[in-house]
Amino acid sequence: MNNATTFVNLVYRIKNALFYFLVGICFVQCEDKNEIPNEGLFLPDGFEATIVVDSTEGKVRHMAVSEDGYLYAKLRNSSAKGSIAVFEDTNGDGGADRIENFGSYRTSQRWSYSTAMRIYNGYLYFSSELVVYRYKLKPGTLIPEGEMEVVFTDDHLHGKHEHIGKPLAFDDEGHMYIPFGAPSNACQNPKRTPGAPGLDPCPQLEHHGGIWRFDANKLGQTQKDGYKYASGIRSVVAMDWNPADKNLYVVVHGRDDLLRLFPDRYDPWQSALLPSEEFIRVTEGSNFGWPYCYYDQIKEKKVLAPEYGGDGEIVGRCDQFDDPIVGFPGHWAPNDLVFYEGDAFPEHYKNGAFIAFHGSTNRAPYPQSGYFVGFVPFKNGKPSGGWEVFVDGFAGVDPLESVNDAIYRPMGIAFGPDGGMYISDSVKGKIWKVSFSGDRDAFGEEQLVLMEKRKELSHIRTPDRVEDHLMKDAVSGGAKTYYTYCSACHQKDGGGATGRFPPITNTDWVSGDKERLIRIVLEGMEGSIQVNGETYNGVMPQHSFLSDEEIAEVLTYIRSNFENNASAIELKEVQEIRKGL
């Protein structure tokens, strides 16, 4: 390293240390006065945050607010109490002092990615992972009195699969838009297997990997009743119709595992940052290239996916697909998108896009990233400036080594009739309300300075290849294999990610039956399991490409760490089980 580079790195570390020191002073002073401003959140000058509800029984997904000011929140799972929580502030103090549940439906699985909650044409629309329902709202009535109606049912034989959540958007001509997420990462067979090529053409694009348009007012629909509006879109949770320019917009969850699947073509830094989470304008017939291509926000172009011969440089067929309007960094997990139509915020925010970045789980060996609400200003139907940090501080720690270290994760956004913003959290079900109390006419760049400064924190900025690497000591044996192939899902600390990836800490799945554990690594696993009291229903890809020695080493590593304290896996045990497959 030359002297110039050393000096730059030194200045960089000093700047950040000073920033953290000043933030720390603020926290100490506020705690001494028992007055943490904005409930610990950071907002532009003139904005303030209050707590609507401190926690909710059930993990909150999307939200909607009625004209009466009733706040409806979709819960991830349905119970006997219901799948919807509704909140009312009866005394005008800003907090919800009446909470009710309703909207129970039967599901064959305990695990769910139920998501949508939108109000359209006097109806409350919401979704499980397979069904879109609605209730007729009655003014002045907190809980709908009519029957729950079935608008749409996903009737494919596939049942559960990846990216099955069904957010909703409605245009001004009576149409409802539903994304059908891809049932894989990149159309590999077998799925998520290192080095495996992608199917070409990808047959999943016939019924998935796109957005379908339906009649918003018709009941009992299935996919055949809809129209494929756009294709080449891997996974969608954040979607909204922009009434200002009358277009559908989406922020896409990009593909995963560049390093784990193709370690000969990508390094850990590239895999942490790529590919982009694409903010796209979806017009009829548009195609954004999944699974053949992905958008590289650093190069500002689409490149060929490794499953189709790409190496991070080759463009190939990708010049024929549509580009995003903004390319956000990878793995930020955009989980809601709402355009602002109100007048309570300064003019700067009028018709702009607010995005809830739920936060990454798979940026190891670098800090996890995202965990804030962003904003993209719009003018004349186009982004009119760079993206901004609007609300930050949800995670509560920086750097964030594991997703489980985050205190809160922003999930949903909704606006009330008074123009105030509601933000939901998926960890505890906390909900905040953000209001503006400053001078609307005086609001400008000066009020955004401190929020722009937050882009220098490790959960937002581009990580330094060397300084931000959290696993420098994992250089050999089972630890190296774990951090290369396992930590993206199960996390550096083995804690997994609630609702997505099971923990490997202090569990019989690791410390118990050796043969079962070895078979899971060799054959993979799919379906519903219980780990430490929580239900998971995902895909553990097979890792038979690892040598017997590598499997013995990595399983010994996890059995002797992460509070498991179990005996080693011997090489001969792996060899005997592999022979019997």
N, C-alpha and C positions, 0 to 999 in steps of 0.2 A: 504494500500500500504506500503510495507516494505521500509527500508532506502535505500537498494541497488537499488530497482526499482526507487525510487525517485531521487537518484543520477544519474542513467542512463538517466532518462527523462530530468533532468536538463542539463546534458552534451549535449544531443541530441538537445535541444532547443537553447543552446548557439552556437553550431556548425552551425545550420541553420541560426540563427540571424547574425552571422559573415559572412556567405556566402552571404546572401541577402545584407548586408551592403557593402561588397566589390563590388558586382554587381552594387549596387546603385551608388557607387563612380564612377564606370566606366561610367555609364549612364550620370551622372552629368557632368563629365569631357568632355565626347564626345559631349554632348549637348552644353556646353560652346564653344566648338570649331566648332560647327555645322558640326561634322563629326561622325555620328553614324556609326560604322563599319558594313559592310555586311548588310546594310539596316535593322538593328535591329535583325538580325538572328545570331545564334551561330553555329559555324562550327569547325571541327578539324583544328589545325594549318596548314597553307599552303593553305587552301581553302578560296575562296571569293565568295560573292553573289552580283549580280547586278539585277536591275529591268528591265525586258523586257517590261512589260506593267503594269501600276499602277492599272488599273481597266478595267473590260470588261463588256459590255452590255449583261448581261446574266450570269448565274452561270456556271462556267467552271467545267467539269468533267475530262475525260481522254484526253490525248494529244498524238500526234505523230509528228515526224520531218522527212521531206523528205531529199533525198540526196542533194537537192539544198539548204537545210537549212531553208525551209519554215516550220513554226510551225503551226500545225493544232490543234485546240482545240474543243472538243465536248461540246456544251452547253446543259444544262439540259432540256430546252424547245425549241421547234421550233417556229419561228415567220415568218412573211412575209419576213423578211430579210434573214432568214436561220436558220439552227441548228448548223452550224459550223462557227467558227471564224478562220481566217488565218492571221498570222503575218509575216511581212518581215522587216528586218533591211536593209534599202537601202543605208545608209551612213557609216555603219561599226562601229557605236558607241555603239553597244550592245542593244540598245532599239528598239522597234518596231515602226517604223514611217509610216508604211503602214498597215492598218487593213481592211480586207474585210470580208463579210459574204456570205455564200451560203448554199445550201443543205436543202432547206425548204421542209417539208413534212407535210401532214395533220394528225392531231390526233384528236380523238373525245373528249379528255379530256385536260383541261388547265394545269393540274398537271402532271409532268413526272419525271421518273427516267432514262431518256436517259443517257447512260454512255459511251459506247465503242468508242475508236478511235485508230485504229492500221493500219499500212501499211504492206501489204503482197503481194508479187509477182507483184509489180507495181500498186497495187490498194489501195485506201484509204477506209478502212472498218470502218463503224460506226453503232451505233444502237440507236433506240428508245427503249421504254420498251417492245415492241412487235415485232419489225422488225429489221433485219440486212440489211443495204444497202452498196453499194460500188460505187466508182467513179474510172475510169481509170486515173492515173496520167500521165502527159506529162512533161518530163524534161524541165525546164526553164519556165513553165507556173504555175502561182500562183494558179489560180482557174481552176479546171478541166473543160474541154470543152465538154465532152461527157455527155450522159444521166445518171441519177442516176439509178442504177440497184438494184432490190430486190433479195437478196441472200436467206433470210429465213424469214418466218412469223410464229409467235406463234399463231396458229389458234384455241386454246382451247376456249371453251364457257365461261370460268371463267372471261374473261375480266381483269380488274385490280385486283391486290392482293398484299399482302406484298412480299417483296424480289423479285420483278419482273425485276430488272435491268439485263441487258445482256452484261456483259463484254465479251471480245473475246480473244482467244489465238490460235496460229497457230504452228503446228509442222513442221518438215522438210520433210514430206512425203505427203503434200497436204491436211492435215486435219485441220478443224476448230473446236474449242471446245466452247460450249455454256453451261453455268450453268442454270438450271431451279430451282430457289429458291423456298423454301417451302412456301405455301400460309398460313402459321400459325407460331406461335411461337414454339409450341411443340405438335401439332396434337391433341389438346383438342377439345372437342365438348360439350358445346359451347366454342369457342376460347377465350383464355386469361381470363378464368373465375377461380377465386380462388377455389382451392380444386377439380376442375373437373379432372377426369382421362383422360389419353391419349387413343386414339383409338388403339387397338391392335389385329391384325396388323394394321399399319397406312396405309390407302388407298392412301394417298397423295404421297407415295413413287413410285407409278406406273408411274406418269408423272412429278413428282417434287422431290426436295430434292436430286438432283444429277447433273452430268455433262454428256452431250451428245456430241458425235463426229459426224461431218458432212464432206462432201466433200467441201473443201474451194473454189473450182472453179465452182461449179454447182449453177445455179440460180433457184429461185422459190421453195425452199425446205420448208417443214414443219417438225414437230418433228418426224413424222413417217418415214421420210427419213434418220433420224439419228440413232445412236447406243448408248444405255445407257452404258457409259464408266465407271462410278463410281457412288456410291449411299451413302446415309446417310450423306449428306452435306446440312446443313440448308440454308445458304445464302452466296453468293459469289459476291464480287466486285473486289477483288484483285486476279489476275490470270496471270500466264505467263509460257511459255515453256522455259525450261532451255536447251539451245543448247549444253552445256558442257557435260551433262549426259543424254540428250535426254529423259527428263521426264517432265510431267506437274506438276506445283506447284500452290498451292492455299493458301491464308490466309483467314480463315473462320470467318464470323460474328457469334459468339456464341449466344445461346438463352438468353432471358431476364427474369426478374421479379421473381426470386426465392423467394424474400421476399413477394412481393405483392400477389403471387399466393399461397404460402405455408408458411405463417408467423409462423406456429407452428413447422416448421422444419429448418428454416433459419433465421439468424439475419441480421441486416442491413450491417454489415461488410462483411459477407459472400456473400451477394447479390451484393455488390459493386465490389467485386473481381472476382466472379465466374459467369459463367464458363469461361474457357480459350478461347481466340481467337487462334484457332489451325492453325499452319503453317504445311501444309500437302504435302507430295509427293503423287500425284495421279497416280496410276498405273491401268491398265485395270482390272476391276473386284473388285477394292478395295471398302470397305464399312467402313465408319467412325462412324456409330452408331446412327445418328439422326433419330428419336426423342427419342429413348429409353435410350440413354446414353449421358453424356457430359464429357469432360476432365477437371479434377481438377489439375491445374498446381502447386498447393501447395502440394498435395499428390502425384503428378506425376503419375496419373493413371485415367482411365475412371471409372465413377461410375454411378449407375442407376439413371435416371431422376425421380423426385418426382411424375410426372404424371403416372409413371409405378411402383410405390411402393418404390422409393428410398428415402433416408433420408440424403444424403451426405456422407454416409459411405458404404452402400451396393454396391457391385460390380455386383452381379447377372450375367446376360447374357453379360455384357460389356467386358468380357475378350476375346470375339470372334471377336471384331472389331479392326480396324487398329488404331494405335496411331499416334499422330503428331510427326514431327521431332523437333519442338519447341512449347512450350505452353506459349503464351503471356498472360498477365493479361486480365481480362474480360473487355469488353465494349470499348476497344480502337478504334474500328471501322476501321479495315484495308481496305482501299479503293483503293489501287493500289499496284502492285508488278511488279518490273522489274529487271531482271538479267543484270549485267553490263558486256558488252563484249569489251568495249573500252580500250584504252591504255593511255588516258590522265590523269587518276587518278593513284595514287600509286598502286603497285602490290598487296597490301593488299586487294584492292577492286575488283580485277579481278575475274570474274565469281561469285561474291557474289550477294546477294539479297537485294535490296532496297525496303522498305515498307513505304507507306504513311499512317500514323495513323491519321485518320480524327478527332478522339477524341470522348469521351463519351458524352452522354446526360443523362444517367440514373444511375449515381453513387451516387445520394443523399441517405443518408445525409452526404456523404463524398465528398471531392473535385472532380470535373470532371478530367478525366485523358486521357492521350494520347497527341494528338496535336503536333506530331513531325514526322520527317522522320527517320526511323530506318534502321539498316544495320545488316545483318547476313553473316559473312564470310563463304565461301565454299571452300572445297578442295576435289578433287576426288569425286565430286557429293554428299558430305555430309557437314553439318555445321561443321566448324573447330574451332569454338569458340563461346562464348556467344554473345547475341545480343548487339548492340551498338546504342547509340544516334548519328545520323549523322548530322541532322539539327534540331535545336530547336529555340524557341522564337516566334513562330507563334501566340500563344494565347495572348502574351503581358502582361499577369497578372498571378500571382501565390500567393495564391491559387485561383483556378477558381471555383466559386460557381455555376455558371450557364453557359450553353453553349453560351448564348447570350453575355456573357462578353468577349468571345474570339474575338480578333480583326481579326485574320485570322485562317483558318483551312486547313491544307495541304490535297489535294485531289488527284492529278494526278502526275505522274512522266514520263518523256520522256528523251531520250538522242539524241543529235544532231550528225551529222557526224564528228564534231571535238571532240567528247567525252564529251562535257559539259552536265550537267544535268539541265533539266527544271522542275520546281515544280509549280503546280497550286494551287490556293486557291479558296474555294467554297463560301466565304462570299462576297468578292468584285470582284472576277475574276482577282485577281492579279497574275502575273507570274514572278518568279525569274529564273535566270540562275546561277548555281553553277559551278565554274571552279577551277582548281588547278594551283597555281602559285608558289608552293614551290619546294623543292628538292625531287623528287620522290624516289631517292635512299636512302635518309636519313630519310624518313618517317617511324615512328615506334610508340611504346607505348607512348613515351614522347609527341607526337602530339595528343594523344587521352585522356590525363589526365583530361583536363577541361571538355570534353564531358562526361566522366565517372562520374565526379562530379555532373553533372546535373541530374543524376538519383536520387539524394537526394531531388530534388524539389517535391512538393506535387502533381504535375500533372504527375509524373512518378513513384515515389516510392510507396511502399505498405503503405497505410495509417495506422496510429496508431489508435487503436480502440477508444480511449478516446480523445486524444489530437486533432485529425483531425475531430472529429464529429462536423458538422456545425449546427446541429439543436437540441442542448441539451435542449433548452427551450420548445420545442414542445412536451409536456408530456401528454396532455389531450384534450378531446373534439374534436371539428372540426379540430383544427390544427394537432392533432395527426393522425386523419383519413386522412387528406390531405397529410401529409408527408409519410404515409404508402402506400397509394394507388394511389396518384395523382402526387406527385412531380417528380417521375422518368420521366414522360413525359412532364408535364406542367412546370416543374422546380420549384426550391425553390422560385424564384421571380415571378412566374406566367407567365413568358415570352415565354414559349414553346420553340420549336426548329424549326427554319425556314425550311419550306418544309416538315416537318415531323409531329410535334405536334403543334396544334394551341395555341396561348396565351389565357389566361383567364383574362388578364389585360384590364380594361377600354373597355369592349365589351358588346354589347347588348345580346350576347349569354348567358352572366352571369347575367347582371343587368336587362335584359328585362323579357320576358314572364316566369313566375314561372313554369307553367305547362310544358312548353317545356323543361326547365332545369331539372325538376324532372324526366320527362320521359326519357331523355337522360341517366341519371344515372341508372334508373331502367331497361331500355330496351337496352341501348347501341345505337350506331349510326355508320353507314358505308356509305361512299359515299363522293361526292364532296361538300364542303361548303366554303364560304368566311368569313374570320375573319380578321377584321382590314385591309381590302384591299388585302389580300393574299389568294390564293386558297390552300386548303388542301384536300387530298383525302386519308384517312386512316381509321382505325378502332378504335372507342371508345368502349371498351368492356363493357358489362352490369355489373352493380354492385348491382343487386337485392339481393345478399347475405348479404348486409349491413342491419342493422335494420332500421326501420323508424326513430328512434331517431338519429342514426349515419348519415343518409342521411340529415336530417334536420340540424344537427350541421355542417356538412362539407359544405353544400351549403350556410348556413348562414355565415360561415367563409369566403368563397371566395367572397360572395356578399358584405361583409363588409370590405374586404381588396382588394389589388391589383387594387386600383384606381376605384373600382366599386361603392362604397357608395350607395348600394341598401338595401332595407328592408330585414328583416329576413324571412327565410322559417320556417313556423310553423309545428309542428309535425302532426297536423290534416290534413294539406295540403298534406303531403306525404302519410298519411294513406288513404285519399280519392282517390288519383290517383292510388295507388297500388291496391285498391279494384276494380277499374274499368278496370284493365288490363286483 
